[in-house]
């Protein structure tokens, strides 16, 4: 496996990090295409573009979880039930393949990352302060490997290939969780159910829905910020993976015609000769992929 993720390789060659850092509230987002997905997507969460095709994680909830109270001491009366998916589709929105994901009541796959060989996916029980598993998927063989069980709700993950570390974000990205990897990209001490290191999120209220490692010790997060009084706004942020220092943050007010923020669910980005190209799938069930170009 390459020592760098796919996006990290692009970052070194084409200046992805610098282009992302230059995005501001005045940046012009040009809508290039709208691609309906021709399959039921349920609730989408993570997204990747690998070559000319796309992957998206999603969850089908068959019985919602039930719990009382707030915080880690809440009482859970029903952990719920559902099915997680990794959908593979082409540029025209046609389904190529799908893989079912989950284990017991851990059925909600989250934001994911691709390191050039494996797709890394967290799968959590569908309520905060619960439990998750981490899996890696070989997109060539479709093999799914369970790598660890975690005592927290991990909603998104990246593989920092420069520091050989997995970094997860728990519910609403209140904390960043670190797991060191060996040379075989296996979690060291997988029997430890807690993260090796936890870093509190003290600098941002962005609830990260999806994330990508972009090289140079940086991660890109897509998500939503709660402004209070029922108001929210979309946003992007870049963080230093070594200490989670917030390096750059941009509110993103882009919406669908139905008023859904583009960063409501998953997002992806790539470098092109014309500029940065972003992909968003903000809607559930009958979803559409929106493609934007930043010049």
C-alpha positions in Angstrom: 0.0 0.0 0.0 1.2 3.5 -0.7 2.3 5.5 2.3 -0.2 8.2 1.4 -3.9 8.3 0.9 -5.3 9.1 -2.6 -6.2 12.6 -1.6 -2.9 13.1 0.2 -1.1 12.2 -3.1 -3.2 14.7 -5.0 -2.5 17.3 -2.3 1.3 17.0 -2.7 1.1 17.2 -6.5 -1.7 19.7 -7.1 -1.8 21.8 -4.0 -5.2 20.5 -2.6 -4.5 21.9 0.9 -3.6 25.3 -0.3 -6.7 25.5 -2.5 -9.0 24.4 0.3 -7.4 26.9 2.7 -8.2 29.7 0.2 -12.0 29.0 0.3 -13.9 31.9 2.0 -17.4 33.1 2.4 -17.0 35.0 -0.9 -15.9 32.0 -2.9 -18.0 31.3 -6.0 -19.5 27.8 -6.1 -20.6 26.9 -9.6 -23.2 24.1 -9.9 -21.9 21.9 -12.7 -24.2 18.9 -12.7 -27.2 17.3 -10.8 -27.2 13.5 -10.9 -30.2 11.6 -9.6 -29.2 8.3 -7.8 -31.4 5.5 -9.3 -31.7 3.4 -6.2 -33.1 4.0 -2.7 -30.3 5.4 -0.5 -32.0 5.5 2.9 -30.0 7.8 5.2 -26.7 8.6 3.6 -23.6 9.4 5.7 -20.1 9.0 4.0 -19.0 9.4 0.4 -15.9 8.6 -1.7 -14.9 9.0 -5.3 -12.5 6.2 -6.3 -11.5 6.4 -10.0 -14.6 7.1 -12.0 -17.1 5.6 -9.5 -18.5 6.5 -6.2 -19.2 4.9 -2.8 -21.7 6.0 -0.2 -22.5 4.6 3.2 -26.1 4.6 4.3 -28.4 3.2 7.0 -31.9 1.7 6.8 -33.6 2.0 10.2 -36.2 -0.7 10.8 -36.8 0.2 14.5 -35.5 3.4 16.0 -33.6 3.3 19.3 -35.4 4.5 22.4 -33.6 6.2 25.4 -34.3 8.6 28.2 -32.2 11.4 29.6 -29.1 13.2 28.3 -25.4 12.5 28.3 -23.6 9.2 29.0 -25.9 8.2 31.9 -29.0 8.1 29.7 -31.2 5.0 30.0 -31.6 3.0 26.8 -34.7 0.9 26.6 -34.3 -0.2 23.0 -31.1 -0.2 21.0 -33.1 -0.2 17.7 -32.6 -2.3 14.6 -31.5 -1.6 11.0 -29.2 -2.5 8.2 -26.0 -0.6 7.1 -24.9 -0.4 3.5 -22.0 0.5 1.3 -23.4 1.4 -2.1 -21.2 1.5 -5.2 -22.5 3.5 -8.1 -21.3 5.0 -11.4 -21.2 8.7 -12.6 -24.7 8.4 -14.0 -26.1 7.4 -10.6 -26.7 3.7 -11.5 -26.0 1.2 -8.7 -23.1 -1.1 -9.5 -23.0 -3.2 -6.2 -23.8 -3.0 -2.5 -22.5 -4.6 0.6 -24.4 -4.9 3.9 -22.6 -3.7 7.0 -23.2 -4.0 10.7 -23.1 -6.3 13.7 -26.1 -6.6 16.0 -27.4 -3.2 17.0 -24.3 -1.5 15.6 -25.9 -0.8 12.1 -25.2 2.9 11.4 -22.1 3.3 9.1 -20.6 6.8 9.2 -18.3 9.1 7.3 -15.4 7.2 5.7 -12.0 7.5 4.2 -9.9 5.7 1.5 -6.2 5.2 1.9 -5.4 3.8 -1.5 -6.1 0.2 -0.5 -8.8 0.1 2.1 -12.0 2.0 2.8 -12.3 2.6 6.5 -15.8 2.8 8.0 -17.1 3.2 11.6 -20.4 1.5 12.4 -22.2 2.7 15.5 -25.3 2.0 17.5 -27.8 4.7 16.6 -27.6 6.8 19.7 -24.9 8.9 21.5 -22.5 7.5 24.0 -23.0 3.9 22.7 -20.7 1.5 21.0 -19.2 1.1 17.6 -17.1 -1.2 15.5 -14.5 -0.2 12.9 -14.2 -2.1 9.6 -12.1 -1.9 6.6 -13.3 -2.9 3.1 -11.2 -3.9 0.2 -13.1 -2.3 -2.8 -11.5 -4.8 -5.2 -12.4 -8.0 -3.4 -15.4 -6.6 -1.4 -13.9 -8.2 1.7 -15.1 -6.6 5.0 -12.8 -7.0 8.0 -13.8 -6.0 11.5 -10.8 -4.3 13.1 -12.0 -3.2 16.6 -14.9 -2.6 18.9 -15.1 0.8 20.5 -16.8 2.1 23.6 -18.2 5.3 21.9 -20.4 6.4 19.0 -17.9 6.9 16.2 -19.6 8.9 13.4 -16.7 9.5 11.0 -13.1 8.4 10.5 -10.0 9.1 8.6 -6.7 7.2 8.0 -3.8 9.6 8.6 -1.3 7.7 6.4 1.6 10.0 7.3 1.4 9.2 11.0 -0.1 5.7 10.5 -3.1 6.5 12.7 -6.8 6.2 12.5 -8.7 9.2 13.8 -12.4 9.0 14.6 -14.9 11.6 15.5 -17.6 10.7 18.0 -21.2 11.9 18.1 -21.3 15.6 16.8 -17.5 15.5 16.9 -17.3 16.4 20.6 -14.0 14.4 20.7 -11.4 13.1 18.3 -10.2 9.5 19.0 -6.9 8.1 17.9 -5.8 4.5 17.2 -2.2 3.8 16.1 -1.8 1.3 13.2 1.0 -1.2 12.5 2.6 -1.7 9.1 -0.2 -4.0 8.0 -2.7 -1.2 8.7 -4.1 -3.1 11.7 -5.1 -1.4 14.9 -2.5 -1.9 17.6 -4.1 -3.3 20.7 -7.5 -3.9 19.1 -8.7 -5.5 22.3 -8.7 -2.0 23.9 -12.3 -0.8 23.6 -11.3 2.8 24.3 -9.2 5.0 22.1 -5.5 5.3 22.8 -5.9 9.1 22.9 -8.9 11.4 23.2 -8.7 15.1 22.2 -11.7 17.2 23.2 -13.1 19.5 20.5 -12.9 23.0 22.1 -12.6 25.1 19.0 -15.7 24.3 16.8 -19.3 23.4 17.0 -19.3 21.8 13.5 -20.9 18.3 13.8 -18.8 16.5 11.3 -20.8 14.2 9.1 -18.0 13.0 6.8 -14.2 13.5 6.7 -11.2 12.9 4.5 -7.4 12.9 5.1 -5.9 15.4 2.7 -2.2 15.0 3.6 0.3 17.4 5.3 -1.2 16.4 8.7 -4.6 17.8 7.8 -8.1 16.5 7.7 -11.1 18.0 5.9 -14.5 17.8 7.6 -18.0 18.3 6.2 -20.9 19.0 8.5 -23.5 21.2 10.2 -23.3 23.8 12.9 -26.2 24.4 15.3 -26.8 28.1 15.6 -29.5 27.8 18.3 -33.3 28.4 18.1 -33.6 25.6 15.6 -31.3 27.2 13.1 -28.3 25.5 11.4 -25.8 26.2 8.7 -23.5 24.0 6.7 -19.7 24.2 6.8 -16.2 22.9 6.0 -13.2 22.8 8.3 -9.6 21.8 8.1 -7.8 20.6 11.2 -4.2 19.6 12.2 -4.4 15.8 12.7 -1.6 15.9 15.3 -3.4 18.1 17.9 -6.8 18.9 16.3 -6.0 22.6 16.1 -8.6 24.3 13.9 -6.7 25.6 10.8 -9.5 26.9 8.7 -13.3 27.0 8.8 -15.9 28.2 6.3 -19.7 28.5 6.7 -21.4 27.0 3.6 -24.9 28.2 3.0 -25.4 26.2 -0.3 -28.8 24.4 -0.2 -31.0 22.3 -2.4 -34.2 23.7 -3.8 -35.9 22.1 -0.8 -33.7 24.0 1.6 -31.4 21.2 2.7 -27.8 22.2 3.3 -25.3 20.5 0.9 -23.2 19.4 3.9 -26.2 17.8 5.6 -24.9 14.3 4.8 -21.7 13.2 2.9 -19.3 15.1 0.8 -16.1 14.5 -1.3 -13.6 16.6 -3.2 -11.0 16.2 -5.9 -8.5 18.3 -7.7 -9.1 19.0 -11.4 -7.4 21.1 -14.0 -10.2 23.6 -13.8 -10.2 23.8 -10.0 -11.6 22.0 -7.0 -14.6 19.8 -7.7 -17.0 19.0 -4.8 -19.6 16.2 -4.6 -22.5 16.3 -2.2 -25.4 13.9 -1.4 -27.5 15.9 1.1 -30.9 14.1 0.7 -32.1 10.8 2.1 -34.0 8.0 0.4 -34.4 9.4 -3.1 -31.0 11.1 -3.3 -29.3 13.4 -5.8 -25.6 14.0 -6.2 -24.8 17.7 -6.7 -21.4 18.6 -8.3 -19.8 22.0 -7.8 -16.7 23.6 -9.2 -14.6 26.2 -7.4 -12.6 28.2 -9.9 
